[in-house]
Amino acid sequence: MIGTKISGKGYSMMEKKHIAMFISSLNKGGSERVLANLAGYFYSKGYQVTIVTQYKAENEYGIDSGIRRVFSEIAPEETGKGRAANFLKRFFKLRGIWKREKPDLILSFIGKNNMMAIMTSRFLHIPVVVSVRGEPALEYDSRALKMAAGFLFRMADGIVLPVKKSGDFFPKAVRKKVVCLNNPLHPAFIRNVYGGEREKEIVAVGRIDANKNHEMIIRAFGGLAEKYPDYRLTIYGEGELRRPLLEMAGEMGLGDRVFLPGSISNVADRIEKASVFVLSSYSEGMPNTLIEAMALGIPCVSTDCPCGGPAELIVNGENGYLIEPGDWKKLQDILQKLLDNPDLARKVGRNAAKIQEKLNPDTINGMWEDYLKECMRK
């Protein structure tokens, strides 16, 4: 049975501690954003914060200058002969970081990082909290990885999942340790809902890859293009499928109405006046982009991903719409319904914006803080 959410009760008398956060990089993505936001919160509360990443990516989230950054990947001159030798070098380099930094707690995000954090910190008397941010079956996508995670997670001092349903992936002994903590809403998305006439634009935000399935949106938009000649589709993000999607739009005669401008920093300002937001992924954990679009009061349509994240946010037909992954014809129908009925779209958007209160960053960050404090106390 999955653990309940932390209540938000504080421990103000506890001395501020040193928290090390471990992730592959700070490349712009949902999990990386949550970790960067948490790092900023804990630093603002007086904690010493160290972010440990394997490498530095080209397009990363910024962090406060007072937050230390340490890299755990072995340098080219440190590499050995063979995969086993390099694994051992990475293992002992990361273990050496924990020994040198002496954090009071390690918070790890995503996949193999979680297992490495547990293994490399054994017998160092440092509590470890691991978090699976996406669908566990994709983060641990082989029988061997699933078995390893099921075994190693029993040694973790805490396990955080953003979606309750994700816990079903793990054995009972692991599920007993699981707590569900939401993603905090970024403060930039806490604002009054735009009340003017919405721009004739459908938007999406996310990495341009196969899982995000933006092809589905283009196909649905193509079916509506003739009826709504003044509308455009804009997909923000970077990825390997950006050029093929632009070529696809051109072949459909939509080259002047489908835009993929790349990543942007001021997402809230760029999308808040849009008519509809679409999340088209095959798989998601708890999608930040959907949370943020809802907070802005944009009518949202999302695929009902197997992990259950969007379904925890959307009551179908009330504050958004859920559709089966890949069903572009259903997406086309709902888009037409919203574009034809502005009053319905406004109602759905207003209901969606109530998520601002539910996922207020002060409340959610406080829950994370209380949970990590409790793990350190134990």
Buried (B, 14 or more C-beta within 10 A) or exposed (E): EBBEBBEBEEEEEEEEBBBBBBBBBBBBBBBBBBBBBBBBBBBEEEBBBBBBBBEEBEEBBEBEEEBBBBBBBBEEEEEEEEEEEBEEBBBEBBBEBBEEBEBBBBBBBBBBBBBBBBBBBEEEEBBBBBBBBBBBBBBBEEEEBBEBBBBBBBBBBBBBBBBBBBBEBBBEEBBBBBBBBBBBBBEBBBBEBBEEEBBBBBBBBBBBBEBBBBBBBBBBBBBBBEEBEEBBBBBBBBBEBBEEBBEBBEEBEBEEBBBBEEBEEEBBEBBBBBBBBBBBBBBBBBBBBBBBBBBBBBBBBBBBBBBBBBBBBBEEEEBBBBBEBBBBEBBBBBBBBBBEEEEEBBBBBBBBBEBBEBBBBEBBBBBBBBBBBBBBEE
